[in-house]
Amino acid sequence: MVIITPKVLHLFPIFSFLLLLLLKFSLAATTYNVQSYGAKPDGKSDSTKPFLNAWAAACASGKPSTIYVPQGKYVLGTAQFWGHSCKNSITIRIDGTLVQPYDYHVTGHNAHWLSFERVNGVKIIGGTLDGQGAGLWSCKASGGNCPGGASTLGIYNSNNIVVSGLTSLNSQLFHVIVDGCNNVMIQGMKISASSNSPNTDGIHIQNSNGVTVLSSIIATGDDCISMGPGSSNVLIQSIFCGPGHGISIGSLGWNKQEPGVQNVTVKSVNFQGTQNGVRIKTWARPSNGFVKNVLFQDVTMGNVKNPIVIDQHYCPDHPNSCPNQASGVKISAVTFKQIRGRSASPVAISIGCSQNNPCRSITFQDISLTYGNQAARVACAYAGGSYHGFVQPRGCL
Ligand SMILES: *[C@@H]1O[C@H](CO)[C@@H](O)[C@H](O)[C@H]1NC(C)=O
């Protein structure tokens, strides 16, 4: 028993220091090294189970924890990381490369290669994901009987997610999908796939609120970034896109009942050699969907085939089965501001809105787009709004 006398009292600072030290260590993140669970950095052994076991251990931890992936190549088959029973936040720090099996039949029939479901407070820091998709792309190109392909990284129904400094190479299908999430930050991402790889979208966002994509470099065969139904409060900033199909909202309006897209800012983007720049696309079918409060600002177009596009008759692949109705998706309050550069085709601005639901409050401000040595042209239908500052080409609204 300690009797508090003035003599003992002067020891209190030391006691409280020791206590704080103890507290600090017990709160410090616990680290789970995947190699301790049997993962082999040899580029050959299947490390799926060791990764899932490291996840299970981190998930059961009573403290915030870190899963550490040291340098080396780890082959992983399809892996789902479930978070509904996790007790704390988990950081996955990757110094190595995760490789999808070379034989695309192993994972290519599943929707995803790696997916996170119902996680909260997960951070993925660093690392490379190598989808080894080239074999599947050529199978598809030769019209063979191929699996649909797995998207590399899917994040579903999750909150408070950070992905920082991750590289994704040669996905079989989409590189990253964010669906049903709140508060997601993706930064310093590098995505790379061949310009003729099919459906290898860089980052696809849908049914999600508060998604930020910053400082990323995307080269791929489809959209660099796409936003599907239910995307709201999205900020996309400081992006290099090319090759690829640009940054798009859509395609939207396939379904009759569909959540809208609102408050999207796309800022400081450099497109080089892409098929499109900034684009909104909807199917020509009845829908209660909408797009409102969108800002495309500070955009450079370097030889972009279709720099600015609103297409409410979107139907890319099947000309015989296009819906050919009026799109129900209502598009309003879309601003194109400070957009300059070179178009690779004569029509730099193409605005084709729905005859039943014309686009409203479209703003063009400070636009300068050229085609070769000539002024570029516009092609427009069913759009209303206003011009501000110097806008060339104009004649749309
Ligand atoms: C729009 O989205 C941004 C970026 O996520 C967010 O900071 C801002 O608060 C949102 N604005 C409104 C009006 O919700």
The ligand as a Gaussian input file, in Angstrom:
#p B3LYP/6-31G(d) Opt

LIG

0 1
 C      -19.328000      19.008000     -52.813000
 O      -18.296000      18.042000     -52.780000
 C      -17.115000      18.494000     -52.158000
 C      -16.038000      17.453000     -52.377000
 O      -16.390000      16.198000     -51.863000
 C      -17.390000      18.811000     -50.708000
 O      -16.237000      19.294000     -50.084000
 C      -18.490000      19.880000     -50.635000
 O      -18.847000      20.121000     -49.297000
 C      -19.712000      19.436000     -51.419000
 N      -20.689000      20.535000     -51.494000
 C      -21.941000      20.395000     -51.127000
 C      -22.801000      21.596000     -51.323000
 O      -22.389000      19.359000     -50.658000

